[in-house]
Structure formats: structure tokens, C-alpha cells
Amino acid sequence: MAWNRIIGHRDSPSGETRDEMRRRNANVAVRTVAALALGLLFAVAAAQVAAQTVVGSRHDLSTVGGFSDQVCAFCHTPHTANTDVVAPLWNRFVDLTTVFTTYSSPTMNTVPGQPTLTISGVCLGCHDGTVSMVVVNGNLGSTKHNLVNAPGPGGIPDTTSSPNCRNCHGEMYGDPPAAWQGTGLSNDHPITMTYPTPAQDAEFRVPPDLNAGWSDVELFNGRVECPSCHDVHDPTITPFLVKPNVASQLCLTCHIK
């Protein structure tokens, strides 16, 4: 024992000194804590991703066990998209002849335009509450019930992958009705309007990018559009808001008062 104490307590089965064992155990503990922290980080990230999915939301028009269980296909298609509208690979028929009554006020310094040919036009393509037949890519289809391109095997246009009726016609199932804006937008927040400069209106906050807006409240080519306030893929904050409006924090992103 005396000899072991002199050479650093080299009395472990592996021949380590007790100091070496303590250092090794400490290193193992540090690695274990780091692994647990990393696992927690991944778990939080996974939860955030899960919270930001369109799957299961009102914008999920897929039909489980029905005509189509593809979620994305009811808005987007990798091929034969509708190029008449301003939207990524849009898979829906949109009536470009629809005329909207826009918001107006004598205090406004920029005037809202027709949303038809902007990113808001594809939102209103569903939410304008009207049904019409439109020709896209030489094919005739319904603005509400048909797709420009079928998901998987099917015809073009697709008239078989009917959307989930309940998500659009909730009132028929005892659910809250869908948000049909109609073509009258005079009582809604103005869209398709150029965000005012400080010279035009000093009561608006200056965004970090006059073209793209903020990281959470976007402008589209310098304009306020539907997706400035709504994230169609994230149902976390009802109704699909890009950020909470507690204490008007969404409103106060743009408005000083």
C-alpha cells in the first residue's frame, strides 16, 4: 500500500492512478451532459418543426383513404404548374378576371392595387368565395375543386382528387366556417399596397429592408400582401399568423401607434 501511495495510488485493475481515474470519470460526465444537452436541442427543434407543419391544419386538403393523401399537391406541383399566377409551382386554377373592391381611406398615402397578379391573388383564388371555370395550360378546370396537375397517376387537369370537403365547408360538419373573404376587401386590412416611406407617412416604422421587410413580417417587392401577416404553412398562431398579436405586437411591427 505504501508503494501504491508513492506512485500515485496505481491500484485500479486497469493500472490507472486514482487521479487519472478521476479525470477520466470527469471527462465521461462532461460528454454525457453534452450529449443530453444536444439531445434536448434536437428534441426542441423537432417540436418546433412539428408545430410549423401544414399537415392536419385547415390548409391540409388531403383525404386519408380517399382520392388523394398528398398534402402539398393541393397547392403545389413539381410539373405542369400554373404559370399565369405569382406563386411557386401553383397547382390551382385562379380566375385572373376577378375584380376586387379594395380598401380606401382619405388618410392613406399609398393606394392598394388589384391583388389578382400578386402573391395575394393565389390566396384569394381560394378565399374569394366564388367558383368559376378557368383555362390553364389549355385545360378547363374549376377554381375551387380541380387541380391543374394530378398528384400521381391521373388526368390533366385533375378532376378526381377532390379536396377534403370538411376543411372548406366546416359549417356543414358543425365546425367553424372557412374564412371566405369574398371580393369585397373594403373592410379588411389593405393588401397589394406599397409600404409607405418615412416621407410619405412618419407613423410607420422603417423596415430593415424596404423591399423584403422584416425577418418575421415580410414585404413582397416592397408591398404589403396576405403573407405579410399570415403564414399558410404554420397553423401554430391562429389564424395562421406569422407572429403573436398579444399587446398588438404584430400590428406594432409596422405601425408606430
Phi and psi in degrees as GROMACS dihedral restraints (atoms count N, CA, C in turn):
[ dihedral_restraints ]
;  ai    aj    ak    al  type     phi  dphi    fc
    3     4     5     6     1   -60.1    20    10
    4     5     6     7     1   -43.5    20    10
    6     7     8     9     1   -63.0    20    10
    7     8     9    10     1   -39.2    20    10
    9    10    11    12     1   -62.5    20    10
   10    11    12    13     1   -40.1    20    10
   12    13    14    15     1   -66.3    20    10
   13    14    15    16     1   -36.2    20    10
   15    16    17    18     1   -65.7    20    10
   16    17    18    19     1   -39.0    20    10
   18    19    20    21     1   -94.9    20    10
   19    20    21    22     1    14.9    20    10
   21    22    23    24     1    96.3    20    10
   22    23    24    25     1    32.9    20    10
   24    25    26    27     1    57.4    20    10
   25    26    27    28     1    48.7    20    10
   27    28    29    30     1   -80.9    20    10
   28    29    30    31     1    68.2    20    10
   30    31    32    33     1  -121.7    20    10
   31    32    33    34     1    17.9    20    10
   33    34    35    36     1   -84.8    20    10
   34    35    36    37     1   156.0    20    10
   36    37    38    39     1   -57.2    20    10
   37    38    39    40     1   -29.5    20    10
   39    40    41    42     1   -86.5    20    10
   40    41    42    43     1    -4.2    20    10
   42    43    44    45     1    87.1    20    10
   43    44    45    46     1     7.4    20    10
   45    46    47    48     1   -78.7    20    10
   46    47    48    49     1   152.4    20    10
   48    49    50    51     1   -78.2    20    10
   49    50    51    52     1   164.8    20    10
   51    52    53    54     1   -66.2    20    10
   52    53    54    55     1   -33.5    20    10
   54    55    56    57     1   -64.1    20    10
   55    56    57    58     1   -41.1    20    10
   57    58    59    60     1   -65.9    20    10
   58    59    60    61     1   -37.5    20    10
   60    61    62    63     1   -64.3    20    10
   61    62    63    64     1   -42.1    20    10
   63    64    65    66     1   -63.1    20    10
   64    65    66    67     1   -42.2    20    10
   66    67    68    69     1   -64.4    20    10
   67    68    69    70     1   -41.5    20    10
   69    70    71    72     1   -64.0    20    10
   70    71    72    73     1   -43.9    20    10
   72    73    74    75     1   -63.4    20    10
   73    74    75    76     1   -38.2    20    10
   75    76    77    78     1   -64.2    20    10
   76    77    78    79     1   -40.9    20    10
   78    79    80    81     1   -64.0    20    10
   79    80    81    82     1   -40.3    20    10
   81    82    83    84     1   -62.1    20    10
   82    83    84    85     1   -41.7    20    10
   84    85    86    87     1   -63.4    20    10
   85    86    87    88     1   -42.3    20    10
   87    88    89    90     1   -63.2    20    10
   88    89    90    91     1   -44.5    20    10
   90    91    92    93     1   -64.3    20    10
   91    92    93    94     1   -36.7    20    10
   93    94    95    96     1   -65.1    20    10
   94    95    96    97     1   -45.5    20    10
   96    97    98    99     1   -62.4    20    10
   97    98    99   100     1   -41.7    20    10
   99   100   101   102     1   -63.3    20    10
  100   101   102   103     1   -40.7    20    10
  102   103   104   105     1   -65.2    20    10
  103   104   105   106     1   -41.2    20    10
  105   106   107   108     1   -64.2    20    10
  106   107   108   109     1   -41.5    20    10
  108   109   110   111     1   -63.6    20    10
  109   110   111   112     1   -41.7    20    10
  111   112   113   114     1   -65.0    20    10
  112   113   114   115     1   -40.7    20    10
  114   115   116   117     1   -62.5    20    10
  115   116   117   118     1   -40.8    20    10
  117   118   119   120     1   -63.8    20    10
  118   119   120   121     1   -39.9    20    10
  120   121   122   123     1   -61.4    20    10
  121   122   123   124     1   -44.5    20    10
  123   124   125   126     1   -64.7    20    10
  124   125   126   127     1   -37.5    20    10
  126   127   128   129     1   -64.6    20    10
  127   128   129   130     1   -42.3    20    10
  129   130   131   132     1   -64.4    20    10
  130   131   132   133     1   -43.7    20    10
  132   133   134   135     1   -61.7    20    10
  133   134   135   136     1   -41.6    20    10
  135   136   137   138     1   -63.8    20    10
  136   137   138   139     1   -40.0    20    10
  138   139   140   141     1   -64.2    20    10
  139   140   141   142     1   -38.8    20    10
  141   142   143   144     1   -65.7    20    10
  142   143   144   145     1   -41.6    20    10
  144   145   146   147     1   -62.4    20    10
  145   146   147   148     1   -42.8    20    10
  147   148   149   150     1   -62.1    20    10
  148   149   150   151     1   -35.8    20    10
  150   151   152   153     1   -74.0    20    10
  151   152   153   154     1   -15.2    20    10
  153   154   155   156     1  -107.0    20    10
  154   155   156   157     1    23.7    20    10
  156   157   158   159     1  -101.9    20    10
  157   158   159   160     1   144.4    20    10
  159   160   161   162     1   -77.4    20    10
  160   161   162   163     1   -15.2    20    10
  162   163   164   165     1   -60.4    20    10
  163   164   165   166     1   126.6    20    10
  165   166   167   168     1    86.3    20    10
  166   167   168   169     1    -5.8    20    10
  168   169   170   171     1   -86.1    20    10
  169   170   171   172     1   178.8    20    10
  171   172   173   174     1   -65.4    20    10
  172   173   174   175     1   -20.5    20    10
  174   175   176   177     1   -88.1    20    10
  175   176   177   178     1     1.1    20    10
  177   178   179   180     1   -89.5    20    10
  178   179   180   181     1   102.5    20    10
  180   181   182   183     1   -98.6    20    10
  181   182   183   184     1    12.5    20    10
  183   184   185   186     1   -70.1    20    10
  184   185   186   187     1   158.0    20    10
  186   187   188   189     1  -123.4    20    10
  187   188   189   190     1   108.1    20    10
  189   190   191   192     1   -67.6    20    10
  190   191   192   193     1   122.8    20    10
  192   193   194   195     1    74.0    20    10
  193   194   195   196     1     7.1    20    10
  195   196   197   198     1  -108.7    20    10
  196   197   198   199     1  -137.8    20    10
  198   199   200   201     1   -69.2    20    10
  199   200   201   202     1   -38.9    20    10
  201   202   203   204     1  -152.8    20    10
  202   203   204   205     1   133.1    20    10
  204   205   206   207     1  -106.2    20    10
  205   206   207   208     1    13.7    20    10
  207   208   209   210     1   -85.5    20    10
  208   209   210   211     1   124.7    20    10
  210   211   212   213     1   -78.7    20    10
  211   212   213   214     1   -49.5    20    10
  213   214   215   216     1   -69.7    20    10
  214   215   216   217     1   -29.4    20    10
  216   217   218   219     1   -62.8    20    10
  217   218   219   220     1   -19.5    20    10
  219   220   221   222     1   -78.6    20    10
  220   221   222   223     1    -3.8    20    10
  222   223   224   225     1  -130.1    20    10
  223   224   225   226     1   -32.3    20    10
  225   226   227   228     1  -127.0    20    10
  226   227   228   229     1   151.4    20    10
  228   229   230   231     1  -140.4    20    10
  229   230   231   232     1   141.5    20    10
  231   232   233   234     1   -75.8    20    10
  232   233   234   235     1   -15.9    20    10
  234   235   236   237     1  -139.1    20    10
  235   236   237   238     1   152.0    20    10
  237   238   239   240     1    57.9    20    10
  238   239   240   241     1    42.5    20    10
  240   241   242   243     1   -73.8    20    10
  241   242   243   244     1   163.3    20    10
  243   244   245   246     1   -79.2    20    10
  244   245   246   247     1   104.9    20    10
  246   247   248   249     1   -91.0    20    10
  247   248   249   250     1     4.6    20    10
  249   250   251   252     1   -79.4    20    10
  250   251   252   253     1   -11.9    20    10
  252   253   254   255     1  -116.9    20    10
  253   254   255   256     1   163.8    20    10
  255   256   257   258     1   -94.7    20    10
  256   257   258   259     1    86.8    20    10
  258   259   260   261     1  -164.9    20    10
  259   260   261   262     1   150.7    20    10
  261   262   263   264     1   -72.6    20    10
  262   263   264   265     1   114.5    20    10
  264   265   266   267     1    47.2    20    10
  265   266   267   268     1    53.3    20    10
  267   268   269   270     1   -71.9    20    10
  268   269   270   271     1   134.7    20    10
  270   271   272   273     1  -111.6    20    10
  271   272   273   274     1    21.0    20    10
  273   274   275   276     1  -123.6    20    10
  274   275   276   277     1   153.8    20    10
  276   277   278   279     1   -80.6    20    10
  277   278   279   280     1   133.0    20    10
  279   280   281   282     1  -129.1    20    10
  280   281   282   283     1   130.1    20    10
  282   283   284   285     1   -82.5    20    10
  283   284   285   286     1   105.8    20    10
  285   286   287   288     1   -78.5    20    10
  286   287   288   289     1    -4.9    20    10
  288   289   290   291     1   -92.0    20    10
  289   290   291   292     1    -4.0    20    10
  291   292   293   294     1   -64.1    20    10
  292   293   294   295     1   133.1    20    10
  294   295   296   297     1  -110.2    20    10
  295   296   297   298     1   128.3    20    10
  297   298   299   300     1  -106.8    20    10
  298   299   300   301     1   144.3    20    10
  300   301   302   303     1   -87.1    20    10
  301   302   303   304     1   112.5    20    10
  303   304   305   306     1   -90.8    20    10
  304   305   306   307     1   165.4    20    10
  306   307   308   309     1   -68.5    20    10
  307   308   309   310     1   141.8    20    10
  309   310   311   312     1  -142.2    20    10
  310   311   312   313     1   148.7    20    10
  312   313   314   315     1  -159.2    20    10
  313   314   315   316     1   141.3    20    10
  315   316   317   318     1   -66.8    20    10
  316   317   318   319     1   -14.0    20    10
  318   319   320   321     1   -91.4    20    10
  319   320   321   322     1    -3.6    20    10
  321   322   323   324     1   -81.7    20    10
  322   323   324   325     1   139.7    20    10
  324   325   326   327     1  -100.9    20    10
  325   326   327   328     1   -16.4    20    10
  327   328   329   330     1  -124.6    20    10
  328   329   330   331     1   144.6    20    10
  330   331   332   333     1  -104.2    20    10
  331   332   333   334     1   129.5    20    10
  333   334   335   336     1   -63.4    20    10
  334   335   336   337     1   142.6    20    10
  336   337   338   339     1  -103.4    20    10
  337   338   339   340     1  -177.6    20    10
  339   340   341   342     1   -71.2    20    10
  340   341   342   343     1   128.0    20    10
  342   343   344   345     1   -78.2    20    10
  343   344   345   346     1    -3.8    20    10
  345   346   347   348     1   -54.7    20    10
  346   347   348   349     1   -44.9    20    10
  348   349   350   351     1  -100.0    20    10
  349   350   351   352     1    24.0    20    10
  351   352   353   354     1  -119.3    20    10
  352   353   354   355     1   178.8    20    10
  354   355   356   357     1   -61.5    20    10
  355   356   357   358     1   -27.4    20    10
  357   358   359   360     1   -68.2    20    10
  358   359   360   361     1   -23.9    20    10
  360   361   362   363     1   -62.4    20    10
  361   362   363   364     1   -34.4    20    10
  363   364   365   366     1   -75.1    20    10
  364   365   366   367     1   -30.6    20    10
  366   367   368   369     1   -64.2    20    10
  367   368   369   370     1   -47.5    20    10
  369   370   371   372     1   -73.5    20    10
  370   371   372   373     1   -16.8    20    10
  372   373   374   375     1   -56.7    20    10
  373   374   375   376     1   -30.5    20    10
  375   376   377   378     1   -98.2    20    10
  376   377   378   379     1   -39.1    20    10
  378   379   380   381     1   -90.5    20    10
  379   380   381   382     1     4.1    20    10
  381   382   383   384     1   -78.7    20    10
  382   383   384   385     1    -6.6    20    10
  384   385   386   387     1    72.9    20    10
  385   386   387   388     1    12.1    20    10
  387   388   389   390     1  -118.5    20    10
  388   389   390   391     1   153.5    20    10
  390   391   392   393     1  -120.6    20    10
  391   392   393   394     1   128.3    20    10
  393   394   395   396     1  -145.8    20    10
  394   395   396   397     1   165.8    20    10
  396   397   398   399     1  -101.5    20    10
  397   398   399   400     1   132.0    20    10
  399   400   401   402     1  -133.2    20    10
  400   401   402   403     1   147.1    20    10
  402   403   404   405     1   -97.5    20    10
  403   404   405   406     1   122.9    20    10
  405   406   407   408     1  -131.7    20    10
  406   407   408   409     1   129.7    20    10
  408   409   410   411     1    55.6    20    10
  409   410   411   412     1    31.2    20    10
  411   412   413   414     1    81.9    20    10
  412   413   414   415     1     3.2    20    10
  414   415   416   417     1  -115.8    20    10
  415   416   417   418     1   144.5    20    10
  417   418   419   420     1   -95.2    20    10
  418   419   420   421     1   133.3    20    10
  420   421   422   423     1  -153.8    20    10
  421   422   423   424     1   163.2    20    10
  423   424   425   426     1   -82.2    20    10
  424   425   426   427     1   140.3    20    10
  426   427   428   429     1   -69.2    20    10
  427   428   429   430     1   -14.8    20    10
  429   430   431   432     1  -116.5    20    10
  430   431   432   433     1   -28.7    20    10
  432   433   434   435     1  -115.2    20    10
  433   434   435   436     1    -7.2    20    10
  435   436   437   438     1  -118.4    20    10
  436   437   438   439     1   160.1    20    10
  438   439   440   441     1  -112.4    20    10
  439   440   441   442     1   148.9    20    10
  441   442   443   444     1   -64.8    20    10
  442   443   444   445     1   -39.1    20    10
  444   445   446   447     1  -133.4    20    10
  445   446   447   448     1   135.0    20    10
  447   448   449   450     1   -72.5    20    10
  448   449   450   451     1   140.9    20    10
  450   451   452   453     1   -77.0    20    10
  451   452   453   454     1   114.0    20    10
  453   454   455   456     1    76.3    20    10
  454   455   456   457     1  -155.2    20    10
  456   457   458   459     1   -61.0    20    10
  457   458   459   460     1   135.0    20    10
  459   460   461   462     1   163.7    20    10
  460   461   462   463     1   179.1    20    10
  462   463   464   465     1   -90.8    20    10
  463   464   465   466     1   169.1    20    10
  465   466   467   468     1  -126.2    20    10
  466   467   468   469     1   112.4    20    10
  468   469   470   471     1   -76.3    20    10
  469   470   471   472     1   165.6    20    10
  471   472   473   474     1   -91.1    20    10
  472   473   474   475     1   119.1    20    10
  474   475   476   477     1  -117.4    20    10
  475   476   477   478     1    15.0    20    10
  477   478   479   480     1  -112.4    20    10
  478   479   480   481     1   -29.1    20    10
  480   481   482   483     1   -84.5    20    10
  481   482   483   484     1    66.9    20    10
  483   484   485   486     1   -60.2    20    10
  484   485   486   487     1   137.0    20    10
  486   487   488   489     1   -68.2    20    10
  487   488   489   490     1   163.8    20    10
  489   490   491   492     1   -61.9    20    10
  490   491   492   493     1   107.9    20    10
  492   493   494   495     1   -56.9    20    10
  493   494   495   496     1   -38.7    20    10
  495   496   497   498     1   -64.3    20    10
  496   497   498   499     1   -34.2    20    10
  498   499   500   501     1   -71.2    20    10
  499   500   501   502     1   -23.9    20    10
  501   502   503   504     1   -98.9    20    10
  502   503   504   505     1   -30.2    20    10
  504   505   506   507     1  -117.9    20    10
  505   506   507   508     1    52.1    20    10
  507   508   509   510     1   -58.0    20    10
  508   509   510   511     1   -32.7    20    10
  510   511   512   513     1   -62.6    20    10
  511   512   513   514     1   -23.8    20    10
  513   514   515   516     1   -76.7    20    10
  514   515   516   517     1   -13.0    20    10
  516   517   518   519     1  -116.3    20    10
  517   518   519   520     1     9.2    20    10
  519   520   521   522     1    83.1    20    10
  520   521   522   523     1    11.4    20    10
  522   523   524   525     1   -95.3    20    10
  523   524   525   526     1   167.1    20    10
  525   526   527   528     1   -61.2    20    10
  526   527   528   529     1   143.5    20    10
  528   529   530   531     1   -69.1    20    10
  529   530   531   532     1   157.5    20    10
  531   532   533   534     1   -69.5    20    10
  532   533   534   535     1   161.4    20    10
  534   535   536   537     1   -84.8    20    10
  535   536   537   538     1    80.9    20    10
  537   538   539   540     1   -83.4    20    10
  538   539   540   541     1   111.1    20    10
  540   541   542   543     1   -77.1    20    10
  541   542   543   544     1   -27.1    20    10
  543   544   545   546     1    74.9    20    10
  544   545   546   547     1  -172.1    20    10
  546   547   548   549     1   -95.4    20    10
  547   548   549   550     1    -4.7    20    10
  549   550   551   552     1   -94.7    20    10
  550   551   552   553     1   106.4    20    10
  552   553   554   555     1  -107.3    20    10
  553   554   555   556     1    15.1    20    10
  555   556   557   558     1   -71.6    20    10
  556   557   558   559     1   -16.4    20    10
  558   559   560   561     1  -110.7    20    10
  559   560   561   562     1    19.7    20    10
  561   562   563   564     1  -121.0    20    10
  562   563   564   565     1   161.7    20    10
  564   565   566   567     1   -54.9    20    10
  565   566   567   568     1   132.9    20    10
  567   568   569   570     1   -61.7    20    10
  568   569   570   571     1   141.1    20    10
  570   571   572   573     1  -128.0    20    10
  571   572   573   574     1   170.5    20    10
  573   574   575   576     1    55.6    20    10
  574   575   576   577     1    38.6    20    10
  576   577   578   579     1  -119.5    20    10
  577   578   579   580     1   142.1    20    10
  579   580   581   582     1   -69.8    20    10
  580   581   582   583     1   131.0    20    10
  582   583   584   585     1   -65.2    20    10
  583   584   585   586     1   128.5    20    10
  585   586   587   588     1   -68.2    20    10
  586   587   588   589     1   144.7    20    10
  588   589   590   591     1   -82.8    20    10
  589   590   591   592     1   164.4    20    10
  591   592   593   594     1   -57.1    20    10
  592   593   594   595     1   -32.5    20    10
  594   595   596   597     1   -68.8    20    10
  595   596   597   598     1   -30.9    20    10
  597   598   599   600     1   -81.1    20    10
  598   599   600   601     1   -37.9    20    10
  600   601   602   603     1  -157.7    20    10
  601   602   603   604     1   111.2    20    10
  603   604   605   606     1   -75.9    20    10
  604   605   606   607     1    -5.2    20    10
  606   607   608   609     1   -94.2    20    10
  607   608   609   610     1    11.4    20    10
  609   610   611   612     1  -108.9    20    10
  610   611   612   613     1   139.9    20    10
  612   613   614   615     1   -73.3    20    10
  613   614   615   616     1   146.7    20    10
  615   616   617   618     1   -86.5    20    10
  616   617   618   619     1   119.2    20    10
  618   619   620   621     1   -72.6    20    10
  619   620   621   622     1   156.9    20    10
  621   622   623   624     1   -62.8    20    10
  622   623   624   625     1   -25.5    20    10
  624   625   626   627     1  -134.9    20    10
  625   626   627   628     1   113.8    20    10
  627   628   629   630     1   -65.5    20    10
  628   629   630   631     1   -18.7    20    10
  630   631   632   633     1   -94.0    20    10
  631   632   633   634     1   -39.6    20    10
  633   634   635   636     1  -107.5    20    10
  634   635   636   637     1   -10.2    20    10
  636   637   638   639     1    78.6    20    10
  637   638   639   640     1  -139.2    20    10
  639   640   641   642     1   -99.8    20    10
  640   641   642   643     1   173.6    20    10
  642   643   644   645     1   -69.9    20    10
  643   644   645   646     1   -29.2    20    10
  645   646   647   648     1  -108.2    20    10
  646   647   648   649     1   -22.5    20    10
  648   649   650   651     1  -121.5    20    10
  649   650   651   652     1   102.1    20    10
  651   652   653   654     1   -90.0    20    10
  652   653   654   655     1   150.8    20    10
  654   655   656   657     1  -107.9    20    10
  655   656   657   658     1   152.7    20    10
  657   658   659   660     1  -121.1    20    10
  658   659   660   661     1   104.9    20    10
  660   661   662   663     1    55.9    20    10
  661   662   663   664     1    38.8    20    10
  663   664   665   666     1    79.7    20    10
  664   665   666   667     1     7.2    20    10
  666   667   668   669     1  -112.0    20    10
  667   668   669   670     1   151.4    20    10
  669   670   671   672     1   -83.0    20    10
  670   671   672   673     1   123.4    20    10
  672   673   674   675     1  -129.8    20    10
  673   674   675   676     1   175.2    20    10
  675   676   677   678     1   -52.3    20    10
  676   677   678   679     1   -46.8    20    10
  678   679   680   681     1   -71.0    20    10
  679   680   681   682     1    -2.8    20    10
  681   682   683   684     1   -63.9    20    10
  682   683   684   685     1   -35.1    20    10
  684   685   686   687     1  -109.2    20    10
  685   686   687   688     1   -21.5    20    10
  687   688   689   690     1  -120.0    20    10
  688   689   690   691     1   134.6    20    10
  690   691   692   693     1  -108.1    20    10
  691   692   693   694     1   104.6    20    10
  693   694   695   696     1   -65.9    20    10
  694   695   696   697     1   -17.6    20    10
  696   697   698   699     1   -96.1    20    10
  697   698   699   700     1    -5.3    20    10
  699   700   701   702     1  -127.8    20    10
  700   701   702   703     1   102.7    20    10
  702   703   704   705     1   -85.7    20    10
  703   704   705   706     1     7.8    20    10
  705   706   707   708     1   -56.3    20    10
  706   707   708   709     1   -45.0    20    10
  708   709   710   711     1  -108.0    20    10
  709   710   711   712     1   107.0    20    10
  711   712   713   714     1   -66.8    20    10
  712   713   714   715     1   136.6    20    10
  714   715   716   717     1   -96.4    20    10
  715   716   717   718     1    92.8    20    10
  717   718   719   720     1    56.6    20    10
  718   719   720   721     1    40.2    20    10
  720   721   722   723     1   -78.1    20    10
  721   722   723   724     1   152.3    20    10
  723   724   725   726     1   -78.0    20    10
  724   725   726   727     1   -20.9    20    10
  726   727   728   729     1  -158.9    20    10
  727   728   729   730     1   159.4    20    10
  729   730   731   732     1   -62.8    20    10
  730   731   732   733     1   150.2    20    10
  732   733   734   735     1  -110.4    20    10
  733   734   735   736     1    24.1    20    10
  735   736   737   738     1   -62.0    20    10
  736   737   738   739     1   131.6    20    10
  738   739   740   741     1    57.1    20    10
  739   740   741   742     1    28.3    20    10
  741   742   743   744     1    61.9    20    10
  742   743   744   745     1    29.6    20    10
  744   745   746   747     1   -65.8    20    10
  745   746   747   748     1   -29.4    20    10
  747   748   749   750     1   -68.2    20    10
  748   749   750   751     1   -47.4    20    10
  750   751   752   753     1   -60.2    20    10
  751   752   753   754     1   -42.0    20    10
  753   754   755   756     1   -75.9    20    10
  754   755   756   757     1    -3.2    20    10
  756   757   758   759     1   -63.7    20    10
  757   758   759   760     1   -39.2    20    10
  759   760   761   762     1  -101.2    20    10
  760   761   762   763     1   -40.7    20    10
  762   763   764   765     1   -96.6    20    10
  763   764   765   766     1   133.6    20    10
  765   766   767   768     1   -74.4    20    10
  766   767   768   769     1   -32.6    20    10
